[in-house]
């Protein structure tokens, strides 16, 4: 469905010299340098997959999405979506895609939502029968009926986001680009939107590229993660693969019946990090080097243990470690 081959985007930046003299020189004899925003990206997304496209701020995510949607032209390489190259067949291509930007809306501010959809129907030339059927489906999935007659300016953030997602799906696109679809929303609304995205993907096999800083979105929605940093690809694989490689640090929590210091003298210090607060002991450990039962057995031998629990690595912590390029067996990561 989506093919990206050696995609590159460079920007020319003016280099300004310091001081008044430098400003005058830059005005008449400007110097430039090339900034590589996206560096040689190559990947494919099959039909029906949800790809989590992530990276830190300034990594090149937005520039890549703008090339995939046809807003920007690559410096070199190419991208092809549903058999079309966005920059060469833009008019027909936009019928195949839907785009939702969490910080911007495509809705008309003063129009009732129903009229906004009517305008989009005409823009995309959606037949009447297909439009009615589509609106019934979107009403069911996104629960629009309570505010569909209200002006867009009166909608809450959660309502507007659901309305924006519906607008992007009105013409039944093959590919949906979601940029921060749950930003600023409360937990209940986030959950509803995630369920809607999952249902649309499952029922219509819509291919989705999801960019987000909410790692719960990634873990709950994405089949696969593609991470970039400084414009270059640094990871391509499943959430499971990421956890297996960078999620070896687990946490053992021990509840004591008496405040007695807990030590693990038989285990090298680099494999565990202990934090004790009165009756609660938190032990971070490298699960590839030592097991939780071993730690529990040693704790039982030296202290009155009341209860224990073990939790795996949080995906946010995993990705943070990935960007810091830390090896989890290193003592610094524990």
N, C-alpha and C positions, 0 to 999 in steps of 0.2 A: 504493500500500500504506500509506504514512504521509503524512498531511497535517497540517502545523502552521501555524496561521493566527493571526498577531498574539498569540503566546503571551506572557503577562506574569505574573510572580510577585513580589509585594511582601511584605515582612515588616515588622511593627511592632516597633521597638526602643525600649526604655526608655532615656532619656537621664538618666544619673546626674550630679548636680552634685557637685563636689569637697568634701571635708571632712565632718565630722560633721553640721553644719547642713544641708549639701546632701543627705546620706543621709536625714535625717529628712524633709526637704521631699519628696524623691523617694518616700518611703514613703507619705506622706499625699496628696501632690499630684503624682503622677508626670507627667512630660512624655515625649512620644513623638515619634519621627521615623520616616519611611517609608524603608526600604531596598529599592531595586529590584534584586533578585537576577537576574532575567531580564527583558530589555527588548524587547518587540515582535518576537519571533522568528517568521519565516515561512519555511518550506521544505517541500519534498516529497521523498520517497524512493520510487522505483518498486520494484516487486516484483523481488527477486533482486539488488538493489544492496548493496554493502558501503560504508557511509558512515563515514568517519573523522571523529568528532566530537571536536574538540580545542580546547585553550585552556590558558592558565596556571592555576595554582592560584587558586581564588577567582573564576574566570571565570563560573561559573554552570552548568557541565556537569552536575554531580550533581543540582542542582535541576531542570534540564530533564529529565533521565532519570527522575527521580522523578515528574514530571508525566506523562511519556509512559507510564510503567508503572502509573499510577493511584495511586501512594502519596501524592502531593500534588495539591491542587486549584488550578488556575490562578486568579490574581486576575482576569484577563480573557483573552479569546481562547480558542481551543480546539485540541485535537489529536484526530485520528481515525486509528485504526490498524485496517486490515482491515475498514473499515466500522463500527467500534465506537468510541464515546467512552469512554475508560477509567474516568472518574469516574462515569458513568451506568450502565454495564453491566459492573461489575467482575467478577462471578462468571463470566460467560461469556467476558469479555475475556481473563482470565488463561489460558484454554485455548489462546489464540492466540499467546502469547508465552513465551519462555524468557529467564531472566535469570541472568547470572553476574557476581558481584562478586569481584574478585581478592582482596580483603582479608577476605571473609566466605564462609562455606560454608553450603549448604542441606542438607548431609548430616548424618545422625545420628551423633554422635561415637563412640558405643560399639557401634553395630551393624556387622556385616559389610556391605561395600558392596552385595552382592547383596540383602540384606534391605532395605537402604535403598531400592534400586530397586523392590523389591516393595511397600514402603509407598507410594512415589510412584505406582506403577501403580494402586493402589486410589484414591488421592487424585484422580488425573486420569481414573479409570475407563477405563483402556486395556484393550481386549479381549485375552484370552489369546493368540490367534493373532497379533494385531498386536504385542503386547509381545515375543513370541519373535522375530518378524522384526526388530523394532526393535533388540533387544539384539544380534542377530547383526550387524546393520549397525554399531552403535556399537562393538562389540568389534573389528570389522575396521578401522574408521577410527581409533579412539582407543587400540587395543591394551590393553584392560582385563583380559584373561584372567589375567595373572600375579598380579593383586592383588584380583580381584573378590570373593574369599572372606575377605579380610582386614578387620579392624575399621578404620573410617575413621581413628581416632586413630593408627594405625601407619603410615599412608601418608606418603610423602615429599611435599613441596610440589608437585613436578611431577605425581605420581600423583593427588594430590587435585584439582589443577586439571583434569586430564583427566576425573576422575570427576565433577567439578562440571559440566563442559561436557556430559557424557553425561546427567546428571540433568536439565539444562535442556532437552535435546532428546528426552527419553523420550516425550513426548506429541506429537511432530512439530509443534512450533510454526511458525507462519508467519513470525514475527519473533523475532530473537534479539538481546538487549542484552548486550554484552560490555564489562565495565568492568575494565580492566587485566588481561586474561586471561593475560599472560606475565610479570607482575610478580614479580621475585625468582627467576626460573628461569634455569638455565644455557643456553648457546647451543644445545646439541643438543635439549633439551626444548622450547625456544622454537620451534625449527624444526619439530619434530614437531607441535606444537599449531597452528602456522600452516598447515601442510599439511592438517591435519584440518579446520580452518575453511574453507580453500579447497575441499576436496573436498565438504564438506557444502553449501556455497553453490552449487557447480557442479551437484551431483547432485540437490539438492532445491529449488533456487531460493529458499533461505531468505534473507529480507531481514535484513541485519545492521547494527546501529549499534554501532560500536567506539569506545570512549574509551580512550585510552592516552597515556602519556608516552614510550613507546618508539617512536621515529619510524621504526624499521625495520618495525614492525608496520604503520604507516600506509602506507609506501611499498610494501611487499610485498602487502598485503591490500586496501587501499581503492581503490575505483573513483573516489571523490570525497572531497574534504575540505570540512568545514564548520567554520570556526573562529569562536569567540566570545571576547570579552574584555570584562570588566566587564558581563556579561549581554547584550551586544549582538553581532550578527553582524558580522564584519569581512572574511570571505572565504568564498566558495562556488564551488568549481571543482575541476578535476582536479589531481593531483600535477604533471602536465606543465604545466598552466597556471601553477601556483605557481612552478615552476622557471623558466619562460620570463619571468615578471615579476620574480621576486626571486632568480633563480639565475644572474645574469650574471657573477658573479665566479668566474673559473676560476683554477687554480693550475698554473703551469709550473715543473717541477723540472728543474734542469740539473746534471749531474754533470761536473766539470772534471777534466782531467788535471794541471793546475797551479793552485796557489792564486793566482789573479789576480782582482782586483775586477771585477765585471761592472756596466756602466752602460748605460743606454738613453737617450742624450742627445737623440735625435730624438723621444722620446715624452714628452708632458707628465707631470709628476710625479703629478698626480691620477689618472692612469689605471693606474699600476702601484705596487706596494709590494714592495720587494726586501729579502729577508733572506738573508744569506750566512754560512755556517758552514764555513770552510775550503774544501773542494772541492765543497760542496753549496750551490746557489743556489735559493731559493724565490721565485718571482715571482707575486704575485696581480695579476690584471688584469681590466679590464672588457671582457668578450668582445663587447659590443655596440659598442664603440668601437675595438677593436684585435684583430687575430687572432693566434693562436699562431705561425703561420709568420713573421709580421712580427717578433715578438720573437725567435724562434729565429735568423732571419737576422742580426739585429743582434748577438745574443750570439756567433754564429760569427765575426763581423767583429772582435770585441774580445778574445775569450778562447778557449783551447783546450778545446772542448766534447767530452766523452767520450760522454755519453748525455743524452737528454731524455725527459720524459713530461709529459702534460697530464691533469689531472683536473678534472671539473666540480664545481659547488657541492654540498656535502652538504645533505641536506634539513633536518637539525637546524639548521645554520647559516642556511639560508634562512628557516625559521620564526622563529628568534631575531631575524633582521633585520626580519622582518615585524612582530613585536611591538614592536620598537624604532622602527618606522615609518621606516626608513632607505631612502633611494634608493641603489641600487647604483652609480650613476654618481658619487655623492658620494665625495670622497676619504676621508672618515671611515670608510667601509665597507671600504676596501681595506687 
